[in-house]
Amino acid sequence: MLSVTAMRLRHGASRCRESQRTIATIISGNKTSQQVRERLKKDVAEMKHQLPGFRPGLVVLQVGDREDSNLYIRMKLKAAAEIGINANHIRLPRTATEDEVLRSIEQINENPAVHGLIIQLPIDSINPIDTDKMTNAVAPEKDVDGLSSVHAGKLARGDLRSCFIPCTPNGCMELIKQTGVSVSGKNVVVIGRSKIVGAPMHDLFLWNHATVTSCHSKTSDLPEQVKRADILVVGAGKAELVKGEWVKEGAVVIDCGINPIQDNSKPGGTRVVGDVHYPSAIERAGYITPVPGGVGPMTVVMLMENTVKSAKQFLRMYRGKWNISYKTVKPLKPQPRDFQISRSCPKNQIAQLAKEVGLFSNEVESYGRSRVKVRVDVLKRLDKQSNGKYVVVTGITPALLGEGQRTITIGLAQALGAHLKINAFACMQQPSPQSSFGLRGGAVGGGYSQIIPIEEVSLQSTGETEAVLAASSLLVDTITAYTHYQAKYSDKVLFDLLVLFRDGNQAFSSSQLSRLQKLGIETSDPLTLTPEEIRRFVRLDINPATMKDFDFLKNEILAILSLSGSVKDLRHRLAKMVVAASTSEEPITTEDLGVSDALALLLNNSLKPCLMQTLEGTPVFVHSSSCADFTHGSASVMANKIALKLVGPQGFVVTATAHGADVSMEKFFNINCRSSGLQPNVVVLVATVSTLKMHGGAPRVTAGFPLPKEYSEENLKLLEKGCAHLQKQVENCRAYGLPVVVAVNTFSADTKAELELVCSQARQAGVFDAVLCTNWSDGGAGALALAQSVQRAAELPSSFHYLYDLQLPVERKIQKVAQTTYGAKDVKLSPKAKEKLALYMEQGFGNYPVSIAKTHLSLSNDPKLKEVPTDVTLSITDIQAYVGAGFLSVVAHMVAASLQARACETVQLVVELQVFSQTDPSRQPLYTTASFPSRRKTLGTVLV
């Protein structure tokens, strides 16, 4: 037996060891969470700097009114407010059904201002609701709780960078980082297997290279498992389950539990403890989290971190460089026909392309298999976004076969986007039936630079034409009915017909109120009008001889659609349309007829541009089909405005004009750009060797006959003479203060010497650059040199200006265009034109820009005159006021003959069409068409 002295010595040594034992370091969740909050505040401030007014958005969706849930929600809202997150709490009643909850989730998913959505659990409803179904209904990009199967699957297979990690496990990892203990190679025990903590915690440790053991309530040797743990995470939901003696000395202990237990010493009779017996575990662990003040604050702040992460991803996707899955095109030799190329190439899903270019799902509307319409209110969202670079593609005065302006437009956009990886959009007019069946092709590009699917864009309307025809018919019928009943009924009967009864009372429409204001009648109550005021209101005294015909109304409505920059602008322009004159020569508008609101309702949907794609996946807006002869003829203001916002300040929008620089480009600058307020950065002038030879004196090309040998053989003399026309068109482009890049659209018959001569002549004319383009046969790669030149040219300081001032007299404006652009000696107005001009001046339309309707086949108004005609007088036979569109259409003498000739060409081609059956696998031609062997093009093909 030990002596009493020995026993006393042993007891003293034991007490010494007890006093030397180190108590675990407490890992403060409050302190760590505050550090994370400060970091998130800086991130939010940086996002606001990138996009003024932007705030990450979070929604907490709660069903019922559980007090414990309310406590957690208040904590989340407070943390969000401190960081700068716009957090909202949506509470549904306990009576909410599963369908009602799903509808709420869908609405929040569609809200672009919300970047994070959490379903507050548990769901407290008297109706059965599947929790997993609700969490999986949250859009993955907004599931900041990380509880959906999508994120669980990514986490399970180690895809940590592209998933949201559930907040509690993420917070636990952040706390472990604070200890300085490396997870890699450690033995880790996770107690609990819930979807919120245990299961994702296991996966997170596993992919951080730890050896992980998962335990739960059925684990038989739980104490032994715990004793082996270098890192212990407990989330079992059972108060003080883990005893201190189980804990390995020096281990890191993360306690995720929060359990109320009875404690009469506390004011409420309870206190909160974790799943670990804290007093005993703190004596053995190296690091330990307290409860409360440990994992709890980290769960909340990790939710905020995921929300900020989602907002960053949103900004990258919708504000930065696009991540489009461009298609690699491998051109075939010999080259197939356009429709065969279109069908053989894979296409991106158009809805996915819309998302990739920065459009929200609620901003697009499906229109067929390969098109979506884009809502115009996207401009409000992008209002503070800077515009991209604006490039206009035009051409020299073309031959019958055209210059390939749209093919170059598509090729340039492909080169910028698919090859240089710059945000790039092309904007094109909706092709008309005349162009689809015309000699020059489908007006949607060609070869390996075309919009796809070609049959859909060429032959299937986007709905604009039908709406315009309906609106035009409505106007004609309204005018006819008005003149008929005006002579038949009394003032009072007309008044009752026009001012309808609503809920038993007569009330003016908005357009009628505008008419009253125009008449100086200051009342909005129909009952207060005097008989004289009623007479003035209902009697328009329409002069039947001045009524506009259907074609005029259709052309003006098309022009209005093309020039309108907003719904409000559309309504304003439609209301201003002059459809007739009174017997006293006062203009009568659609607003006077009371039909402007109905027109706006018919045409609102037509204001939305149609999104399609090129062969290589570059986005294209196809919108508006305004007549290029009598109006301005170019892609719509709305399409260009939306595209410029979507590409951002470093991107490019490439827009095409309908005809050459002398016709369509001049109108584009002086009418379209005036209307939109947009200023181009670069002009691309398209030219071909064959057309320059034509301007040099080569024989005329005739449809259905072989090309004359001058076009298929080298002829530098003819070409050099024709380059005088190129130099004149360069001069026309430079007149607006913009850099000019000449794109020589090459063909198989062109020789090296001919191509070098054209480029040399262009450079002598003062262009920024002249490059060869082979994108018809090579796709975007064939326009790379052009894209690089355009990039450099766009960096030059802009000095864009219009050709004339609107305050000039109308005759002086016409003269300015004719002399500067066409090289005309003078302008001569017919008596009819002078009479109508005097009337328009009296009616207040003298400050409008002018749109000269002349042939597109010559600089003059005679299609037979080529090169640079001189000593020519431009004869003006008529002037028409497009008041709603906002310009005067000035009709030159030869334009009618030009239009008739073009109609004949179309008829001739339709007879020669090559028809294939979509259902016939062999697709053998039923009719043979003429082709031009030295050109690349074969006459149009229709699929039936």
Salt bridges, closest charged atoms under 4 A:
GLU18 OE1 - ARG21 NH1 3.96
GLU38 OE2 - LYS41 NZ 3.36
ASP43 OD2 - LYS312 NZ 3.18
ASP65 OD1 - ARG91 NE 3.45
GLU67 OE2 - ARG74 NH2 3.17
ASP68 OD2 - ARG66 NH2 2.71
GLU82 OE1 - ARG37 NH1 2.79
GLU82 OE2 - LYS41 NZ 3.66
GLU98 OE1 - LYS133 NZ 3.18
ASP124 OD1 - ARG94 NE 3.17
ASP132 OD2 - LYS195 NZ 2.74
ASP203 OD1 - HIS202 ND1 3.28
GLU224 OE2 - LYS227 NZ 3.79
ASP230 OD1 - LYS248 NZ 2.65
GLU249 OE2 - ARG284 NH1 3.90
ASP263 OD2 - ARG271 NE 2.77
GLU305 OE2 - ARG39 NH2 1.98
GLU363 OE2 - ARG381 NE 2.67
GLU365 OE2 - ARG375 NH1 3.18
GLU365 OE2 - LYS608 NZ 2.87
ASP377 OD2 - ARG375 NH2 3.54
GLU455 OE2 - ARG343 NE 3.77
GLU456 OE2 - ARG371 NE 3.06
GLU464 OE2 - HIS623 NE2 3.71
ASP491 OD1 - ARG539 NE 2.67
ASP496 OD2 - LYS492 NZ 2.88
GLU532 OE2 - ARG535 NH2 3.18
ASP569 OD1 - ARG573 NE 3.17
ASP592 OD1 - ARG515 NH1 3.06
ASP592 OD2 - LYS518 NZ 2.93
ASP597 OD1 - ARG571 NH2 3.13
GLU616 OE1 - HIS419 NE2 3.08
ASP629 OD1 - ARG902 NH2 3.09
ASP662 OD2 - LYS854 NZ 3.07
GLU731 OE2 - LYS728 NZ 3.46
GLU754 OE2 - LYS693 NZ 2.70
ASP769 OD1 - ARG763 NH2 3.72
ASP769 OD2 - ARG792 NH2 3.40
ASP871 OD1 - LYS825 NZ 3.04
ASP878 OD2 - LYS832 NZ 3.76
ASP878 OD1 - LYS836 NZ 3.09
